[in-house]
Amino acid sequence: MSVAQKIALVNDKTHKQLKPATPVFSPVRALPSPPCTPHTIALNQRNKMDGLAFLSQLTDATIPAAFFDPQYRGILDKLNYGNEGKKRGKARSSLPQMPEKTIAEFTQEISRVLIPSGHLFLWMDKFHLCMGFTHWLTNTPLEIVDMVTWDKGKIGMGYRTRRKSEHLIVLQKTPRKAKGIWQSHTIPDVWQEDAPKNGFPHTKPIRLQKELIAAVSQPNDIIIDPAAGSFSVMDACQQAERQFLGCDING
Ligand SMILES: C[S@@+](CC[C@H](N)C(=O)[O-])C[C@H]1O[C@@H](n2cnc3c(N)ncnc32)[C@H](O)[C@@H]1O
C-alpha cells in the first residue's frame, strides 16, 4: 500500500470515528444516553439553584428533551386582573418573574445541550403566543414543529373570554424530522387534563408531559427542566421511566 493510500485510510477511519451516530432516535438509536451528568446536580431530585447556572454545567448535545415554563409577566402585566399580591393572585405574583432577555438566554442554553433532533417543550401564555416569541429563537438551531393546547377543564380569569387553556410549543433542534424520532401517534393537539392539585399556581399536566417524554425519548434517557416549579416534569419522568435532571430557583 502506498503512503498516500495509508494516509487516506487513517483519515477515513478518523472521520468515521468523529461522525455522529445516526439515526438519533429510533428503536435502534445508536447515540447512547447522555454520557455524563454533573456531580453537583442530583438526578431525580428537587435541586434548588438558578436555571442558567444549572444549564451551564451540562455538556453540549447530551439531552434528548427539555421542558421550559418561564414565569411570564405577560398575563400579569397586560391583563392586570387587579388581584396581584392579593388572595388568589398572591402565590402567582410572589414567584420570580423572568425578563424576556433571560427567557432568550435559557432558550439558547437549552438548544446547546439538546442532542441533534432533540425537543424543547416550551409552555406559553396566551399573550406571548399572540404577540410572538420567535425572537427568543434567534441564532438557535430550534424550529417550531408543533403545538398542543392544554384544556384545563376549570374556567379561570378573563375580562372577555375566561381562560381555560394553556399552550405548549414543540420545538426541535435541527435536523428537523419526525420519522424515527417522534414515536407516538396518539397524542391529540388539544389535550384535556385537570391541573394537578398540589397547591402550586402554575403546575402543568403530568399525563400530557409523560406522553410527550415517551414520544421523543427512550427509557433511562435524561429529561431536563431548568425552572421546574412544582417539579411536575420529574413526576412525569418517573411515570415514563426516564431520569429527571432539573432545578428551581426556589427549590
Ligand atoms: C411557571 S413556573 C414552572 C411551573 C412548572 N412547569 C410546574 O409544572 O410546576 C416557573 C418557575 O420558574 C422559577 N424561576 C424563575 N426564575 C428562575 C431562574 N432564574 N432559575 C430557575 N428557576 C426560576 C420560578 O421559581 C417558578 O417556580
The ligand as a Gaussian input file, in Angstrom:
#p B3LYP/6-31G(d) Opt

LIG

0 1
 C      -44.334000      28.784000      35.711000
 S      -43.362000      28.132000      36.965000
 C      -42.986000      26.495000      36.445000
 C      -44.099000      25.534000      36.713000
 C      -43.773000      24.100000      36.372000
 N      -43.741000      23.871000      34.955000
 C      -44.752000      23.142000      37.007000
 O      -45.356000      22.320000      36.318000
 O      -44.910000      23.228000      38.217000
 C      -41.862000      28.979000      36.708000
 C      -40.827000      28.697000      37.768000
 O      -39.629000      29.346000      37.365000
 C      -38.887000      29.593000      38.533000
 N      -37.801000      30.501000      38.193000
 C      -37.829000      31.837000      37.946000
 N      -36.599000      32.290000      37.650000
 C      -35.769000      31.212000      37.703000
 C      -34.378000      31.020000      37.497000
 N      -33.571000      32.037000      37.174000
 N      -33.872000      29.778000      37.627000
 C      -34.664000      28.743000      37.957000
 N      -35.980000      28.858000      38.189000
 C      -36.530000      30.075000      38.053000
 C      -39.936000      30.127000      39.494000
 O      -39.492000      29.992000      40.825000
 C      -41.145000      29.234000      39.156000
 O      -41.231000      28.164000      40.075000

